[in-house]
Structure formats: C-alpha cells, structure tokens
Amino acid sequence: MNIYFDCKSGISGDMSVAALLDAGADKAKLEKTLNSLKLDDEFSYNISTVLINSVKAVDFDVKLPHHEHTGIHHHEHRNLNDIYKIIDKTEMTQNAQELAKKIFRIVAEAEAEVHNKNIEEIHFHEVGAIDSIVDIISFSVLLDDLNPENIYFSTLTEGRGTVECTHGTLNVPVPAVCEILAKYQIPITISDNEGEMITPTGAAIAAALYENKKLPKNIILEKTGYGAGKRKYKNPVLRAMIFHIKED
C-alpha cells in the first residue's frame, strides 16, 4: 500500500490528520492516543464530516479553552525538550514517536533560524501550541497505523498576500515555511488564492517524509481521503490517495 498526498490545495496539520482518517486510518487508535496525552484541560477535539464544494470531507478540529476572564486562548509555552517529554509519555508506537519528534525538530530548527536564536531558546507560541502538538502526534499515529510502503507528494501549492499571527502581519509563505521548503528542497508553486495554504506544521510534515519520488505512471486507486481545511480560499482540501502500483 502506498500514499500520495495531493497538495494542490495546500497542506496543514489538521488537513493531514483529517485526510488520513478519511483514508481509513484507525480512529479508535487515535482517540486512545489523545486520551493518553493527559492534557485534557488544555484542549478538546472534534471529528466531523463536512462538505467542501459539495464533496464530503473529514474535519479534524482541535479546540482550545478560553481563559475564564479574558476570553483569550491560554496555553503553555513549551520548548522542544518539553514537547519531546510529552511525546515520550504518550501511548504510541516507537515509529510514531520518532516521526512526531522529527516533525517538531524540523519546525524548531526553522523557527530558530528565522528568529536568530539557539534551538533550545525557541519556545513554541503558535507552532508548538497545543493544537500543533495534537495535530503532529495525531498525524504520526495515523500514518504509522496505515504503514505505507512508499509516500509521494505533489508539488506543494501556496497562496498570496499576508497572514496575521503572533509576530504581526507576515507575507505568505511565512518565514518558517520558507526556511523549511528551502532546507529540504521541496518544490512549490504559487496560486492565485489569497492567504496561507501551507502552514509551518504542514511544511514540516512534508519535509519529514519527502523523498523526491516520482509518482508511478500506472497506479490503481484503492481509497481517497479528503481532509478539510479551515482557511477561506478555493477548495481547501488535502487528498490522501491510497493506491497500489499496477504490475506490467
């Protein structure tokens, strides 16, 4: 079994998780892992079916509690070592743990470079916030469950314009994404969509798995998973296409 990530409409952490769920990864295994995180006071999540341009897709939505008085999302600021400790204590296979750590390290290295800091000094604000911790661990568990022989990626597609974040207004693609794409030599194309289509988590997932493999000419599709995005642009869906290679 092989997986092709069709990223023509972008890639993010939640889209990646949702696409694998829709492609047949074990939802019960994911729920067991997330329960073992022991971070129940910091997040909740919801898995639902939505329609994107009238096509059924899965939505994976991590919800953060609002602070009682300010109404602001509250979460701990953790460094890479803190996140590694969370991963080590979470109920998941060693392969899934190693993938989750690899993805987080890719993000940490990019953030350190962008902000001119040592990797140990980087405290994750957005990228390492609880929603990204949940997304990356969830993705790692689900991919490990599917256990593909080969993983392929289309060219990643980014949008135009700006995005608002903790650091203010940033041009798209944001600096951390630029750093990851350049370091791992991942091809991208720029679309006419306004807004961010490749998040740092999405770029790090691609970087952790990207091997510059060309999709075989003749493939037999077995199942296609549709992962819904939450950005307001045309067709925010990541497809995870499960296939086997046609024998000559």
KENUMAR-618299 format. One line per 2 residues: number of its first residue (from 1); their letters; for each residue x, y, z of C-alpha. Coordinates in pm, whole numbers, plus 32768, in hexadecimal, padded with zeros to 4 digits. Example, Ala and Ser with C-alpha at 12.3 -4.5 7.8 and 13.67 -1.06 7.14 Angstrom:
<drendos>
1> AS> 84CE 7E3E 830C  8557 7F96 82CA $
</drendos>
This chain:
<drendos>
1> MN> 8000 8000 8000  807B 815C 7FA2 $
3> IY> 8005 82BE 7FEB  8006 83EC 7F07 $
5> FD> 7FCA 853D 7FB0  7F25 8621 7EB2 $
7> CK> 7F82 877A 7F36  7EF8 8850 7E1B $
9> SG> 7E13 88F7 7F19  7F18 891E 802A $
11> IS> 7F83 8856 8159  7F5C 888D 82CF $
13> GD> 7F63 87B5 8406  7DEC 8794 842E $
15> MS> 7DB6 8753 82BB  7EBB 863E 82C6 $
17> VA> 7E19 8595 83F3  7CC0 85AE 835A $
19> AL> 7D33 8523 8209  7DCA 83EE 82AF $
21> LD> 7C90 83B5 837D  7BBC 83C6 8243 $
23> AG> 7CB0 82DD 8192  7C6B 81CF 8293 $
25> AD> 7D63 8201 83AF  7CEC 817E 8501 $
27> KA> 7C1B 8287 85B4  7C0B 81B7 86F4 $
29> KL> 7D86 81A3 8701  7D99 831E 86DD $
31> EK> 7C9C 8353 87F6  7D62 826A 88DA $
33> TL> 7EA2 832C 8892  7E04 847F 88CE $
35> NS> 7D6C 8407 8A16  7EC8 839C 8A85 $
37> LK> 7F4E 84FD 8A54  7EC3 8561 8BA9 $
39> LD> 7E91 86C5 8B2E  7D16 86C2 8B45 $
41> DE> 7D05 881A 8BE5  7DC3 88B3 8AC0 $
43> FS> 7CF9 8837 8999  7BD3 8778 8910 $
45> YN> 7B9E 86FE 87AF  7A89 86AB 86BF $
47> IS> 7A86 85CA 858C  7969 860F 849C $
49> TV> 78FD 85F5 8332  78DB 8735 8269 $
51> LI> 789B 8791 80FF  79A7 8850 803C $
53> NS> 7920 88BD 7EEA  7812 87B3 7F1A $
55> VK> 7916 869E 7F4D  7918 85E0 8098 $
57> AV> 7A52 8614 8168  7AC1 85D3 82CF $
59> DF> 7B06 86F8 83B6  7BF4 86D2 84DE $
61> DV> 7BC1 87F7 85C9  7C94 8830 8700 $
63> KL> 7BE7 891D 87EF  7CA0 89EA 88F3 $
65> PH> 7BEE 8A60 8A30  7BC4 8BD5 8A5F $
67> HE> 7C55 8C78 8B94  7B3B 8CAC 8C89 $
69> HT> 7B60 8E25 8CAA  7C0C 8E9E 8B6D $
71> GI> 7B71 8DB9 8A6A  7CCE 8D7D 89DD $
73> HH> 7D51 8C24 8988  7E4A 8BBD 8A93 $
75> HE> 7F5C 8ABE 8A65  80B2 8A72 8AEF $
77> HR> 81E4 8AEA 8A32  82B9 89B5 8A06 $
79> NL> 8410 897D 8974  847A 8854 88A2 $
81> ND> 84EB 8788 89CF  8399 87BE 8A7A $
83> IY> 82E8 873D 8944  83CE 860F 892C $
85> KI> 836F 85B7 8A94  81FD 85C8 8A3A $
87> ID> 8236 84E6 890E  82FD 83EB 89E1 $
89> KT> 81DE 83CE 8AD9  80D2 83A6 89CF $
91> EM> 8048 8251 8974  80CA 821B 8813 $
93> TQ> 81C1 813B 875F  8333 818C 8752 $
95> NA> 8318 81D1 85DC  8200 82CC 8619 $
97> QE> 82C6 8371 8732  83F9 8393 8655 $
99> LA> 832E 842D 853A  8285 8525 8627 $
101> KK> 83D8 858D 86B4  8469 85B1 8556 $
103> IF> 834B 8694 84E9  836D 876D 861E $
105> RI> 84E5 8789 85F6  84B9 8800 8490 $
107> VA> 83D0 8912 850C  84B8 896E 862E $
109> EA> 85E8 898A 854C  8527 8A6A 845B $
111> EA> 84A6 8B4B 8573  8603 8B63 860B $
113> EV> 8696 8BCF 84BD  8580 8CCA 8476 $
115> HN> 8595 8D6C 85D0  8712 8D55 85E9 $
117> KN> 8709 8C83 8724  879E 8B3E 879F $
119> IE> 86B0 8A17 8777  869F 89EB 88F4 $
121> EI> 862A 8B55 8915  84FE 8B2A 8831 $
123> HF> 83B9 8B21 88F4  82A1 8AB9 880F $
125> HE> 818E 8BBA 8805  80BE 8B63 86D6 $
127> VG> 8180 8A44 8641  81A7 898B 878A $
129> AI> 805D 89F4 881E  7F81 88DA 8896 $
131> DS> 7EC1 88C2 874E  8002 887E 868D $
133> IV> 8073 8780 8792  7F28 86CA 8763 $
135> DI> 7F37 86E4 85E7  809B 865E 85CC $
137> IS> 806A 8540 86C2  7F1E 84E6 861C $
139> FS> 7FB5 84E5 84C1  80DB 840F 8531 $
141> VL> 7FF8 830C 85D4  7F0F 82F6 84A8 $
143> LD> 8026 82DB 83A7  80CA 81CC 8479 $
145> DL> 7F7C 8117 8484  7F5F 811A 8307 $
147> NP> 80CF 80B7 82E9  8100 810E 8178 $
149> EN> 8220 807A 80B3  8258 81BD 7FF2 $
151> IY> 81EA 8327 8020  81CE 841D 7F02 $
153> FS> 8180 8590 7EF9  8100 8672 7DE7 $
155> TL> 819D 87C8 7DC5  812D 8895 7EF1 $
157> TE> 804E 89BD 7E9F  805A 8B07 7F5C $
159> GR> 7F7E 8C3A 7F4F  7FC6 8DAE 7F3E $
161> GT> 7FA7 8EDA 8023  7FD5 8EEA 819B $
163> VE> 7F6E 8E35 82D8  7F42 8EB5 843C $
165> CT> 7FFE 8DFB 854F  80A6 8E2D 86A0 $
167> HG> 81C7 8EE4 85FB  80E0 8FD6 8542 $
169> TL> 8091 8FE1 83CF  816C 8EF6 8302 $
171> NV> 8187 8EBE 818D  811B 8D6B 8105 $
173> PV> 81CB 8C7A 8109  822D 8CD1 826E $
175> PA> 83A2 8CCF 82C8  839F 8B7C 8379 $
177> VC> 82FC 8ADA 8248  83FC 8B7F 8161 $
179> EI> 8515 8AFB 823A  848E 8995 823B $
181> LA> 8449 898F 80C4  85A3 8A14 8074 $
183> KY> 865F 892D 8161  85AE 87F2 80E8 $
185> QI> 8597 8860 7F7B  8421 8826 7F62 $
187> PI> 8387 88AA 7E1E  826C 89A5 7E3A $
189> TI> 8191 8A6B 7D51  80DB 8BB0 7D9E $
191> SD> 7F66 8BBD 7D55  7E77 8CE2 7D34 $
193> NE> 7DCE 8C8D 7E80  7DE1 8D9E 7F85 $
195> GE> 7E70 8D2C 80D3  7F44 8C1B 816F $
197> MI> 7F25 8ABE 80D8  8062 8A20 8168 $
199> TP> 8084 8A38 82E2  81CE 89F7 8398 $
201> TG> 8140 88AE 841C  80D4 8848 82BE $
203> AA> 8229 88A1 822E  82D7 87DC 8344 $
205> IA> 81FE 86A9 8304  825F 86B4 8195 $
207> AA> 83CF 86ED 81EA  83D7 85C7 82DC $
209> LY> 8354 84D9 81D2  83C2 8571 8087 $
211> EN> 84AC 8499 7FB6  8484 853C 7E5F $
213> KK> 83E0 8400 7DD8  8321 841A 7C93 $
215> LP> 81C4 8388 7C96  81BF 8244 7BCA $
217> KN> 8113 8260 7A76  8013 814E 7AAE $
219> II> 7F6B 8142 7C01  7E2B 809D 7C7A $
221> LE> 7D70 8175 7D72  7CE3 80BF 7E9F $
223> KT> 7C5A 81E1 7F6B  7C72 835D 7F76 $
225> GY> 7C63 841C 80BD  7BF6 8589 80BB $
227> GA> 7C78 8667 81D5  7BBE 87AE 8201 $
229> GK> 7C7A 88F3 8236  7BF2 8A1D 82F4 $
231> RK> 7C82 8B3A 8228  7B94 8BFC 814A $
233> YK> 7C1E 8BBD 7FED  7BB4 8AEB 7EC3 $
235> NP> 7B97 8979 7F11  7C5B 8958 805A $
237> VL> 7C85 87DC 804E  7DB4 86F9 8072 $
239> RA> 7D8D 85A9 7FC5  7E39 846E 8044 $
241> MI> 7E23 8371 7F2B  7E5B 8204 7F87 $
243> FH> 7ECF 812F 7E64  7F96 8007 7DEC $
245> IK> 8076 8005 7CBC  7FEF 7F54 7B86 $
247> ED> 80CA 7E35 7B1F  8137 7E35 79B1 $
</drendos>
